[in-house]
Amino acid sequence: MRYVCILILAFQFVFLLRMVLSFFPIREGTVPATVRELAMAATEPVVFPLRRSLPPLPGAMAGFGVAELVVLIGLQIIGAIVCGLA
């Protein structure tokens, strides 16, 4: 159970890193660009199916949509259930 909690926490960190880096203009070929690409590659399989099925937010907030919000809330709930009550 401890390892599952560590994996959930690590995924939450990578997901938050993805969200934060999406708000900043980053030049390609730099270290932050590589970190952003790795974070996107790690989290996109979770976000993409939700993004296809959920409507976009009105006003189009840059780098943040309903799918990202659902994943963020879902990670918090799963972390609280699995790790908080253990």
Sequence and secondary structure as in RCSB ss.txt:
>XXXX:A:sequence
MRYVCILILAFQFVFLLRMVLSFFPIREGTVPATVRELAMAATEPVVFPLRRSLPPLPGAMAGFGVAELVVLIGL
QIIGAIVCGLA
>XXXX:A:secstr
 HHHHHHHHHHHHHHHHHHHHTTS   TTSHHHHHHHHHHHHHHHHHHHHHHHS   TT  TT  HHHHHHHHHH
HHHHIIIII  
